[in-house]
Amino acid sequence: MRKWTPASWRPAGTPAEDSAAMGAAMAAMGAMVGHLGDEAFENQLLAQLHPVLPAASWSVYQFGPASAPQLHMSASLGVPDTTRSCWNAYLSGPCRADRSLRFDDSPVQRTHLCHITAAEVADDHRARVYEAHGMLERLSIVQHDDDDSLFAVNFYRHAHQHELSDAQIGAFEQLAPALLALARKQVSLRAKTVRRPPSPESLRERLASLSPELTARELDVCARLLVGMTQDGIAEDLRLSVPTVKTYRNRAFARLGIHFRNELFALVLPQGGAR
């Protein structure tokens, strides 16, 4: 695995024959500005980028200790689109142990790049996410936000493709600032047109339909978890003790077959965009 800041690594050299493709890719990134806000933005970007970075799929997602995990957008090219399935598999456990998105060597560094192959990923992560979806390699742009959440832009090589070359990784580095800016802007534009977040009442109904055996208090607790309330806040709102809230939460999670809040979000909340 290789992690680096955008200015700290360059490949030994980019073959001259790739310079035209790189120029075309830079022009394509500029053209993508005109497609910001389009419903098909993620498909268009993946196709435009393909001459210089032949990824078969990509995703933009965000998660953190104090926020709901969000798959903002994703797409595939030349393969069945399993990006949403991949995202749900990642949330089911591997995300908690994944250190590739953290930049431990420089806690003040807010943005970094990552290149990792499936062979370098932990066994459970590799089986659930990479092998299950035919992925062999990943390039990521990761930005750490002020609330300690991670905003990640990821490109994946699939099993039918050749190993990424140094020239392609170098091109990715050069395009990274533009890619990050485009992804951030597209997410921002979509957020302005997204429907209002679901109410606790609608979430309660959704939970009851998923698991009719949930009790009224278990529904109350889970609905409040889904709108971002802390256990202390839920206890105050429902006039319960914190240990009692935890008991209802644990019972509800057992009935739903989950173990963590991230899995509750993935189970109940609609995912906007993709992985």
N, C-alpha and C positions, 0 to 999 in steps of 0.2 A: 504494500500500500504506500502511496506517495501523497503527502499533504504539503501544500505550499501556499504562500501568499502570492498574489498575481505578479509581483515584480521580482520574486526571488528565484525563479526557475525558468530556464529557456532550453529547448532541445538543442542538441549539438548543431543542427543546421536543418533548414527546410529546403527540400529539393526544389530546384528552379521550376520544374514542371508543375509544381503545386501553386506557384505564385498567382497564376491566372484564376485558379479555383478559389484561392483566398480572396482575391480582389472581388470576384463574383459574390462570394459569401458576405463580404463587408457591404457590398451594394445591396444584397438581399436583405441584410439586417436593416439598412436604411429604409428600404421599401416596406418592411414590415410595420414601420411606424404608421403607415396609412391603413393598416389592417387592425390596429388596436381597437378593441371593443367588439370585433367581429366574433360571431359564434364559432366560426371555424379557425380561429386564430392559432390554436395549438397544432392543428393539422397542417396549416399553411407554413408555420415556422419550421416544423420538422422536415417538410419537403424542401423548403428553401435552403436549409442548412445541409442537406444530404450530400451535395458535391464535395464539401470539405470535412464534414463530420457525419459519416454514414450511420447514425444511430437508428435502431429499429423502433425505439420508443423513448418517450421522455415524460417527465412529471414535474410538477411544482407543488410542494406541500409545505406545511408549517405545523409545528407542534411544540409544546413546552410544558413546564410543570404547572403553570397557572392558566392555560388556555386549552380550548378544545382542539384536537387535531383536525386539520383541514386539508383536503386534497383540492387544491385550487384549480388545477387543470392537468390534462395529460392526453397523450395520443400515441398511436402506433403507425408504422409505415411498413407495408409488405408482410406483416404478420397479424394474426388475430389480436384485437385489442384486449389484453387482460390486465391493463394497468390498474383498474379499480380492484380487481381480485388481488393483485400484488400488494396494493396499499393496505387492504384489509388484513392480508397475511402478515405484513410488516407490523401493523398495530397489535396483532394478536400475541405478541411477545418479543420478537427480535428488536423492536425499537428501543426497549428498555436497556439492552446491553450493547447497543450499537455505538461504538466510540469513534467511528470514522467521520462522523459529522461534527465532532468536537475538536477544537484546536488547542489541545492541552499545553503545548509548548509555549504558547503566547496568549495568556488570558486577556490581554488588552487588544489583541487583534480581532476585529469584528467580522472580517470577510476572508475566506480562504477557499482554495480549490482542493479537490480530492480525486485521486485515480485509484481504483481498487478492482481486483479481479475476484471472481467467485471463489477461487481457491483460497483466497486470503480472508474470507468471511467465516465467522463462527459456524459450526456445524448446523445448529438449529436454524439460524438465519439463512444459511445457504440452501438448506433443504426446503424451507417454507417459501422463501421469496425468490431465490435465483433458479434453483433446479426445477421447481414447480412451474416456472414461467419461461423457461428456456433462455435465461439471461446469463451472460458470462463476464461482463465487464461494465463498470460504471464510472462516469465522469460527473463530478458535482461542483456546483458553486454554492457555498454555504455562507449565510449571513446571520450573525448572532444579534438579535434585537435587544432593546433595553430591558424587556421583561424576561430575558433569558430564554425566549423561544427561538427556534431555529427556522429560518426560511431557506429552503433548499431547492435548487434547480438541478435536475438530474437527467443525464442522457445514458442510455443503455445499449450495449452491443449484445445481440442475440446469437444463438448457437449457429445459425446459418451464415454468419458474417466472419470476415477475417479479423484477426487481432488488430486493435487500434495501433497505428504507427506513431512514432515520435512526432512526425510532421502533423498528424491529425490532432494529437494532444497539444502541440504547440499552437495550432490554429484555434483550438478550443480556448486556450489561455488568452489569446489575443481578442477573441470574441466575447470573453466572459463579461467584461463591463457592460457591453451592449445587451447581452442576453439577460443579465440580471436586471438592468433598467427596464427592458421590455416586459419581462415577467412581472416585475413590481407594478408597472403601469397598468398592465392588463388586469391584474388582480384588483387594483384600485378601481378601475373603471367598472368591472363586474360587480364590485361591492356596492356601487351606487345604484345598480339596477336590480339587485337581489331583493327578493321578497323579505318582508319583516321576519325576524327569527320566530320560530314557533313558540307559542305561549306555554306556560307550565301545564295548563289544562289540556292542550292538544297533545303534549308530550305524555301526559298521564294516560290519555286515551290510547295513544300508540303503544305504550308499554303494556297496558291491559290487554290489547289485542294480541301482542306478541306472547304474553304469558298470563293467561287468565287466572292462574293460581296465586298471583301476587296479591298481598293484602293491601288494604287501603293505605296504611302507614308506609309500607314498602314502596307503593306507588308515589306517595307524597315525597319521600326522601329521594328516590331516583329522579323524579321530575325536576327537583331543585338542583340536584347534581348536574343535570343536563343543561341548565341555564347558567351554570358557573358558580353557584353558591358553595361556600365552604361548609364543612361539617359544623363549625361553630355557628355560622349564619343559619344553617338549617335548624339546629337545635333551638336557637332563639326564635326563629320564625314559627316553629311548630310547638314551642313551649315544652321541649324535651331536653333531657341531658345529652351531652355529647356521646357518652358510651351507648345510650339507647339508640341514637342516630346510627352509630357504627353497627350495632346489632341488626337494625332494619336493613342497612345497606348490605351487610354480609349475607343475610338471608335472601335478599332480592337477587344479589349476584349469583348465589348458588342456584336459585330457581332458573335464572337466565343462562346458566352455564358459562359465566365469565368470572374474571378475577380482578380486573382493574378498570378504573374510570375510562381510560382510553377505549377499552372494548365496549363499554356502554355507549359512548359517543358513536363509535363505528356501527353499532347494532341499531341504534334508534334514529340518529340524525341523518338527514339526506346530505350526501357529500357533494359540495358544489364543484364543478369542474372535473377533476380527476386526480391521480395518485400524488 
